[in-house]
Each structure stands twice: as structure tokens, then as C-alpha cells.
Amino acid sequence: MKKRPLPVTAVSWLLIAAGVVGLAYHLREFRTLHPFPYDALWINLVRVLAVLFGAYMLRGHNWARWLAMAWISFHVVLSALHSLGEFAMHAVIFALFAYALFQRDAAEYFRAAK
């Protein structure tokens, strides 16, 4: 297998870290029992997905690369409903993810992992 490019490693660990930190932060919202916080459930599911996508990208799974792009795209769309600054920051992160995950070395890495 081809050596994992540094940008792929960085994005993968960034996703894992964001997922773990977000999970730790949002898990405290489950303390309320009535009514059950379904929104917290969905938020935590998105965090778990970030960890999974990051971990599987480290292992070279191409589907994880595409789902990581869908994950950050989801955040860009959500942030568009908030402030312009938040939208701009997520758009920049999206561009960095796209560059890191689709440059030639990354494409070869994900192709070689088959």
C-alpha cells in the first residue's frame, strides 16, 4: 500500500478530534430525561460519524473520503443558516478538505488501498 499523505492524515485526525470533543461536549445534554433530547441524539450521531469517517480514512477507505466530504458539506449548509462568518469558516474548511483529500497523492493512496 502507498504511504498515507500527510494532508490525509491531518484531515482524518481533525475529524476524529472534532467528533470526540463534540461528543464529550454534547453528551451532557442527555441528563434531561423529560422530554428526551432527540436533537442531542442527532448531534451526537453526526459526531460519531466524524470519528468513523476519520478512522476509516486513516485505513485508506475511499468511501470514507467521500462521506467526509458530505459531512463537511452538511456543515457548510447548516452554517449558511447562521452567521456569515460561520458560513465563511466552514466554506474554507470545506475547501481545505477538498484539496487535502483529492490531490494526486491522496487519490493514489485511496486507490491503492483497494
Secondary structure, DSSP 8 states (H G I E B T S, - for coil): -----HHHHHHHHHHHHHHHHHHHHHGGGGG--SS--HHHHHHHHHHHHHHHHHHHHHTT-HHHHHHHHHHHHHHHHHHHTS-HHHHHHHHHHHHHHHHHHHSHHHHHHHHHT-
